[in-house]
Amino acid sequence: MRRVTVKEACAYARMGKSRLFELIAAEKIDAYKDGRSTLVDLNSIDRYQAKLPKRAVRRVAAAG
């Protein structure tokens, strides 16, 4: 398990702190308390991001 601080997890996942805590509250990302610190499991971020749907790319036909 790779556990890091909230700040490091936000940088790793490229998301803000509010969004990270939303995902933790929704139990989509795992987090642990160590005293006053919150540690986030990077493996759970990887699993969450792997489940996201791929964005469809629309191709625009060239005019003419």
Biopython code that builds the backbone (N, CA, C, O; Angstrom):
import numpy as np
from Bio.PDB.StructureBuilder import StructureBuilder

atoms = [
    (1, "MET", "N", (0.847, -1.172, 0.000)),
    (1, "MET", "CA", (0.000, 0.000, 0.000)),
    (1, "MET", "C", (0.896, 1.239, 0.000)),
    (1, "MET", "O", (1.855, 1.328, 0.767)),
    (2, "ARG", "N", (0.573, 2.173, -0.857)),
    (2, "ARG", "CA", (1.332, 3.425, -0.935)),
    (2, "ARG", "C", (0.485, 4.525, -0.327)),
    (2, "ARG", "O", (-0.497, 4.953, -0.934)),
    (3, "ARG", "N", (0.842, 4.989, 0.851)),
    (3, "ARG", "CA", (0.070, 6.026, 1.542)),
    (3, "ARG", "C", (0.856, 7.330, 1.555)),
    (3, "ARG", "O", (2.047, 7.360, 1.863)),
    (4, "VAL", "N", (0.151, 8.412, 1.211)),
    (4, "VAL", "CA", (0.775, 9.734, 1.167)),
    (4, "VAL", "C", (-0.163, 10.752, 1.813)),
    (4, "VAL", "O", (-1.314, 10.441, 2.120)),
    (5, "THR", "N", (0.340, 11.964, 2.014)),
    (5, "THR", "CA", (-0.477, 13.033, 2.583)),
    (5, "THR", "C", (-1.531, 13.479, 1.581)),
    (5, "THR", "O", (-1.462, 13.148, 0.397)),
    (6, "VAL", "N", (-2.499, 14.228, 2.067)),
    (6, "VAL", "CA", (-3.560, 14.758, 1.206)),
    (6, "VAL", "C", (-2.959, 15.646, 0.120)),
    (6, "VAL", "O", (-3.357, 15.559, -1.042)),
    (7, "LYS", "N", (-2.019, 16.486, 0.482)),
    (7, "LYS", "CA", (-1.383, 17.389, -0.488)),
    (7, "LYS", "C", (-0.699, 16.598, -1.599)),
    (7, "LYS", "O", (-0.835, 16.937, -2.774)),
    (8, "GLU", "N", (0.031, 15.553, -1.236)),
    (8, "GLU", "CA", (0.710, 14.720, -2.230)),
    (8, "GLU", "C", (-0.296, 13.958, -3.088)),
    (8, "GLU", "O", (-0.082, 13.788, -4.288)),
    (9, "ALA", "N", (-1.392, 13.497, -2.481)),
    (9, "ALA", "CA", (-2.423, 12.768, -3.222)),
    (9, "ALA", "C", (-3.098, 13.682, -4.242)),
    (9, "ALA", "O", (-3.386, 13.258, -5.362)),
    (10, "CYS", "N", (-3.348, 14.927, -3.862)),
    (10, "CYS", "CA", (-3.959, 15.888, -4.798)),
    (10, "CYS", "C", (-3.058, 16.119, -6.001)),
    (10, "CYS", "O", (-3.530, 16.150, -7.138)),
    (11, "ALA", "N", (-1.768, 16.281, -5.754)),
    (11, "ALA", "CA", (-0.822, 16.480, -6.851)),
    (11, "ALA", "C", (-0.758, 15.234, -7.734)),
    (11, "ALA", "O", (-0.729, 15.346, -8.960)),
    (12, "TYR", "N", (-0.735, 14.057, -7.124)),
    (12, "TYR", "CA", (-0.668, 12.799, -7.862)),
    (12, "TYR", "C", (-1.890, 12.606, -8.752)),
    (12, "TYR", "O", (-1.770, 12.217, -9.913)),
    (13, "ALA", "N", (-3.075, 12.884, -8.192)),
    (13, "ALA", "CA", (-4.331, 12.651, -8.910)),
    (13, "ALA", "C", (-4.737, 13.832, -9.778)),
    (13, "ALA", "O", (-5.675, 13.732, -10.568)),
    (14, "ARG", "N", (-4.032, 14.951, -9.632)),
    (14, "ARG", "CA", (-4.362, 16.178, -10.355)),
    (14, "ARG", "C", (-5.800, 16.614, -10.086)),
    (14, "ARG", "O", (-6.583, 16.860, -11.003)),
    (15, "MET", "N", (-6.115, 16.701, -8.797)),
    (15, "MET", "CA", (-7.448, 17.168, -8.388)),
    (15, "MET", "C", (-7.302, 18.011, -7.132)),
    (15, "MET", "O", (-6.291, 17.947, -6.432)),
    (16, "GLY", "N", (-8.313, 18.788, -6.868)),
    (16, "GLY", "CA", (-8.304, 19.639, -5.690)),
    (16, "GLY", "C", (-8.642, 18.872, -4.428)),
    (16, "GLY", "O", (-9.127, 17.741, -4.469)),
    (17, "LYS", "N", (-8.372, 19.518, -3.305)),
    (17, "LYS", "CA", (-8.603, 18.909, -2.004)),
    (17, "LYS", "C", (-10.085, 18.608, -1.775)),
    (17, "LYS", "O", (-10.428, 17.564, -1.220)),
    (18, "SER", "N", (-10.950, 19.506, -2.193)),
    (18, "SER", "CA", (-12.389, 19.290, -2.003)),
    (18, "SER", "C", (-12.859, 18.056, -2.759)),
    (18, "SER", "O", (-13.602, 17.238, -2.219)),
    (19, "ARG", "N", (-12.426, 17.921, -4.009)),
    (19, "ARG", "CA", (-12.819, 16.765, -4.821)),
    (19, "ARG", "C", (-12.277, 15.475, -4.211)),
    (19, "ARG", "O", (-12.972, 14.459, -4.181)),
    (20, "LEU", "N", (-11.045, 15.517, -3.728)),
    (20, "LEU", "CA", (-10.454, 14.337, -3.101)),
    (20, "LEU", "C", (-11.274, 13.912, -1.891)),
    (20, "LEU", "O", (-11.565, 12.727, -1.728)),
    (21, "PHE", "N", (-11.651, 14.863, -1.041)),
    (21, "PHE", "CA", (-12.442, 14.527, 0.140)),
    (21, "PHE", "C", (-13.849, 14.063, -0.232)),
    (21, "PHE", "O", (-14.429, 13.247, 0.484)),
    (22, "GLU", "N", (-14.408, 14.558, -1.327)),
    (22, "GLU", "CA", (-15.705, 14.049, -1.807)),
    (22, "GLU", "C", (-15.584, 12.569, -2.157)),
    (22, "GLU", "O", (-16.446, 11.767, -1.799)),
    (23, "LEU", "N", (-14.512, 12.215, -2.856)),
    (23, "LEU", "CA", (-14.313, 10.822, -3.260)),
    (23, "LEU", "C", (-14.023, 9.929, -2.060)),
    (23, "LEU", "O", (-14.428, 8.766, -2.038)),
    (24, "ILE", "N", (-13.328, 10.461, -1.069)),
    (24, "ILE", "CA", (-13.087, 9.700, 0.165)),
    (24, "ILE", "C", (-14.414, 9.470, 0.887)),
    (24, "ILE", "O", (-14.681, 8.359, 1.343)),
    (25, "ALA", "N", (-15.247, 10.507, 0.995)),
    (25, "ALA", "CA", (-16.548, 10.379, 1.666)),
    (25, "ALA", "C", (-17.454, 9.394, 0.941)),
    (25, "ALA", "O", (-18.236, 8.683, 1.573)),
    (26, "ALA", "N", (-17.349, 9.348, -0.393)),
    (26, "ALA", "CA", (-18.144, 8.415, -1.195)),
    (26, "ALA", "C", (-17.528, 7.016, -1.216)),
    (26, "ALA", "O", (-18.042, 6.118, -1.884)),
    (27, "GLU", "N", (-16.428, 6.833, -0.485)),
    (27, "GLU", "CA", (-15.715, 5.558, -0.391)),
    (27, "GLU", "C", (-15.208, 5.056, -1.735)),
    (27, "GLU", "O", (-15.132, 3.850, -1.971)),
    (28, "LYS", "N", (-14.863, 5.988, -2.611)),
    (28, "LYS", "CA", (-14.277, 5.619, -3.902)),
    (28, "LYS", "C", (-12.757, 5.642, -3.842)),
    (28, "LYS", "O", (-12.085, 5.031, -4.673)),
    (29, "ILE", "N", (-12.220, 6.352, -2.854)),
    (29, "ILE", "CA", (-10.785, 6.401, -2.596)),
    (29, "ILE", "C", (-10.591, 6.109, -1.113)),
    (29, "ILE", "O", (-11.348, 6.593, -0.271)),
    (30, "ASP", "N", (-9.567, 5.313, -0.802)),
    (30, "ASP", "CA", (-9.307, 4.910, 0.579)),
    (30, "ASP", "C", (-8.400, 5.922, 1.270)),
    (30, "ASP", "O", (-7.421, 6.397, 0.695)),
    (31, "ALA", "N", (-8.745, 6.239, 2.510)),
    (31, "ALA", "CA", (-7.933, 7.134, 3.323)),
    (31, "ALA", "C", (-7.889, 6.593, 4.747)),
    (31, "ALA", "O", (-8.792, 5.879, 5.183)),
    (32, "TYR", "N", (-6.838, 6.939, 5.453)),
    (32, "TYR", "CA", (-6.605, 6.446, 6.804)),
    (32, "TYR", "C", (-6.174, 7.606, 7.688)),
    (32, "TYR", "O", (-5.519, 8.541, 7.226)),
    (33, "LYS", "N", (-6.543, 7.540, 8.948)),
    (33, "LYS", "CA", (-6.129, 8.551, 9.904)),
    (33, "LYS", "C", (-4.907, 8.032, 10.666)),
    (33, "LYS", "O", (-4.859, 6.877, 11.089)),
    (34, "ASP", "N", (-3.940, 8.905, 10.825)),
    (34, "ASP", "CA", (-2.753, 8.627, 11.631)),
    (34, "ASP", "C", (-2.588, 9.808, 12.562)),
    (34, "ASP", "O", (-1.907, 10.782, 12.244)),
    (35, "GLY", "N", (-3.223, 9.704, 13.719)),
    (35, "GLY", "CA", (-3.263, 10.853, 14.620)),
    (35, "GLY", "C", (-4.110, 11.948, 13.984)),
    (35, "GLY", "O", (-5.284, 11.735, 13.680)),
    (36, "ARG", "N", (-3.519, 13.109, 13.787)),
    (36, "ARG", "CA", (-4.235, 14.221, 13.156)),
    (36, "ARG", "C", (-4.094, 14.222, 11.635)),
    (36, "ARG", "O", (-4.780, 14.977, 10.946)),
    (37, "SER", "N", (-3.216, 13.388, 11.121)),
    (37, "SER", "CA", (-2.957, 13.361, 9.678)),
    (37, "SER", "C", (-3.897, 12.403, 8.956)),
    (37, "SER", "O", (-4.296, 11.371, 9.496)),
    (38, "THR", "N", (-4.238, 12.763, 7.732)),
    (38, "THR", "CA", (-4.989, 11.874, 6.842)),
    (38, "THR", "C", (-4.029, 11.387, 5.776)),
    (38, "THR", "O", (-3.358, 12.185, 5.121)),
    (39, "LEU", "N", (-3.966, 10.087, 5.605)),
    (39, "LEU", "CA", (-3.114, 9.487, 4.583)),
    (39, "LEU", "C", (-3.999, 8.836, 3.530)),
    (39, "LEU", "O", (-4.977, 8.164, 3.858)),
    (40, "VAL", "N", (-3.656, 9.037, 2.279)),
    (40, "VAL", "CA", (-4.461, 8.547, 1.163)),
    (40, "VAL", "C", (-3.695, 7.432, 0.458)),
    (40, "VAL", "O", (-2.488, 7.534, 0.238)),
    (41, "ASP", "N", (-4.408, 6.377, 0.112)),
    (41, "ASP", "CA", (-3.820, 5.229, -0.576)),
    (41, "ASP", "C", (-3.768, 5.515, -2.078)),
    (41, "ASP", "O", (-4.807, 5.644, -2.726)),
    (42, "LEU", "N", (-2.555, 5.613, -2.626)),
    (42, "LEU", "CA", (-2.409, 5.910, -4.056)),
    (42, "LEU", "C", (-2.943, 4.786, -4.935)),
    (42, "LEU", "O", (-3.409, 5.041, -6.046)),
    (43, "ASN", "N", (-2.880, 3.545, -4.453)),
    (43, "ASN", "CA", (-3.422, 2.433, -5.241)),
    (43, "ASN", "C", (-4.923, 2.611, -5.459)),
    (43, "ASN", "O", (-5.436, 2.264, -6.523)),
    (44, "SER", "N", (-5.632, 3.147, -4.465)),
    (44, "SER", "CA", (-7.070, 3.360, -4.613)),
    (44, "SER", "C", (-7.349, 4.482, -5.616)),
    (44, "SER", "O", (-8.364, 4.449, -6.311)),
    (45, "ILE", "N", (-6.461, 5.470, -5.695)),
    (45, "ILE", "CA", (-6.610, 6.518, -6.716)),
    (45, "ILE", "C", (-6.432, 5.906, -8.097)),
    (45, "ILE", "O", (-7.195, 6.207, -9.015)),
    (46, "ASP", "N", (-5.428, 5.047, -8.245)),
    (46, "ASP", "CA", (-5.205, 4.369, -9.531)),
    (46, "ASP", "C", (-6.432, 3.550, -9.941)),
    (46, "ASP", "O", (-6.851, 3.587, -11.098)),
    (47, "ARG", "N", (-7.006, 2.806, -8.980)),
    (47, "ARG", "CA", (-8.190, 1.991, -9.287)),
    (47, "ARG", "C", (-9.367, 2.870, -9.689)),
    (47, "ARG", "O", (-10.079, 2.552, -10.641)),
    (48, "TYR", "N", (-9.578, 3.979, -8.970)),
    (48, "TYR", "CA", (-10.674, 4.895, -9.285)),
    (48, "TYR", "C", (-10.499, 5.470, -10.694)),
    (48, "TYR", "O", (-11.441, 5.468, -11.486)),
    (49, "GLN", "N", (-9.316, 5.954, -11.002)),
    (49, "GLN", "CA", (-9.091, 6.575, -12.303)),
    (49, "GLN", "C", (-9.170, 5.560, -13.443)),
    (49, "GLN", "O", (-9.562, 5.912, -14.555)),
    (50, "ALA", "N", (-8.806, 4.319, -13.181)),
    (50, "ALA", "CA", (-8.890, 3.281, -14.212)),
    (50, "ALA", "C", (-10.342, 2.966, -14.576)),
    (50, "ALA", "O", (-10.616, 2.507, -15.685)),
    (51, "LYS", "N", (-11.265, 3.206, -13.656)),
    (51, "LYS", "CA", (-12.682, 2.932, -13.905)),
    (51, "LYS", "C", (-13.403, 4.075, -14.610)),
    (51, "LYS", "O", (-14.537, 3.908, -15.057)),
    (52, "LEU", "N", (-12.758, 5.228, -14.714)),
    (52, "LEU", "CA", (-13.410, 6.371, -15.364)),
    (52, "LEU", "C", (-13.620, 6.079, -16.847)),
    (52, "LEU", "O", (-12.770, 5.453, -17.481)),
    (53, "PRO", "N", (-14.752, 6.530, -17.407)),
    (53, "PRO", "CA", (-14.988, 6.289, -18.830)),
    (53, "PRO", "C", (-14.035, 7.125, -19.679)),
    (53, "PRO", "O", (-13.643, 8.233, -19.315)),
    (54, "LYS", "N", (-13.683, 6.553, -20.813)),
    (54, "LYS", "CA", (-12.832, 7.297, -21.734)),
    (54, "LYS", "C", (-13.653, 8.370, -22.417)),
    (54, "LYS", "O", (-14.840, 8.183, -22.682)),
    (55, "ARG", "N", (-13.033, 9.468, -22.693)),
    (55, "ARG", "CA", (-13.713, 10.576, -23.354)),
    (55, "ARG", "C", (-13.748, 10.312, -24.857)),
    (55, "ARG", "O", (-12.722, 10.026, -25.474)),
    (56, "ALA", "N", (-14.932, 10.412, -25.429)),
    (56, "ALA", "CA", (-15.080, 10.225, -26.865)),
    (56, "ALA", "C", (-14.581, 11.473, -27.585)),
    (56, "ALA", "O", (-14.911, 12.596, -27.203)),
    (57, "VAL", "N", (-13.794, 11.267, -28.612)),
    (57, "VAL", "CA", (-13.267, 12.383, -29.390)),
    (57, "VAL", "C", (-14.113, 12.534, -30.639)),
    (57, "VAL", "O", (-14.254, 11.605, -31.434)),
    (58, "ARG", "N", (-14.671, 13.718, -30.793)),
    (58, "ARG", "CA", (-15.471, 13.984, -32.002)),
    (58, "ARG", "C", (-14.545, 14.515, -33.081)),
    (58, "ARG", "O", (-13.754, 15.429, -32.851)),
    (59, "ARG", "N", (-14.656, 13.939, -34.234)),
    (59, "ARG", "CA", (-13.862, 14.414, -35.362)),
    (59, "ARG", "C", (-14.746, 15.286, -36.241)),
    (59, "ARG", "O", (-15.871, 14.919, -36.579)),
    (60, "VAL", "N", (-14.226, 16.419, -36.595)),
    (60, "VAL", "CA", (-14.966, 17.361, -37.416)),
    (60, "VAL", "C", (-14.457, 17.234, -38.850)),
    (60, "VAL", "O", (-13.255, 17.312, -39.104)),
    (61, "ALA", "N", (-15.387, 17.039, -39.778)),
    (61, "ALA", "CA", (-15.002, 16.907, -41.185)),
    (61, "ALA", "C", (-14.492, 18.253, -41.692)),
    (61, "ALA", "O", (-15.023, 19.309, -41.347)),
    (62, "ALA", "N", (-13.468, 18.190, -42.503)),
    (62, "ALA", "CA", (-12.874, 19.418, -43.053)),
    (62, "ALA", "C", (-13.841, 20.025, -44.070)),
    (62, "ALA", "O", (-14.461, 19.309, -44.857)),
    (63, "ALA", "N", (-13.960, 21.333, -44.042)),
    (63, "ALA", "CA", (-14.842, 22.038, -44.985)),
    (63, "ALA", "C", (-14.185, 22.070, -46.361)),
    (63, "ALA", "O", (-12.975, 22.251, -46.498)),
    (64, "GLY", "N", (-15.012, 21.891, -47.352)),
    (64, "GLY", "CA", (-14.479, 22.079, -48.707)),
    (64, "GLY", "C", (-14.486, 20.875, -49.481)),
    (64, "GLY", "O", (-14.067, 20.882, -50.639)),
]
sb = StructureBuilder()
sb.init_structure("model")
sb.init_model(0)
sb.init_chain("A")
sb.init_seg("    ")
for serial, (resi, resn, name, xyz) in enumerate(atoms, 1):
    if name == "N":
        sb.init_residue(resn, " ", resi, " ")
    sb.init_atom(name, np.array(xyz, "f"), 0.0, 1.0, " ", f" {name:<3s}", serial, name[0])
structure = sb.get_structure()
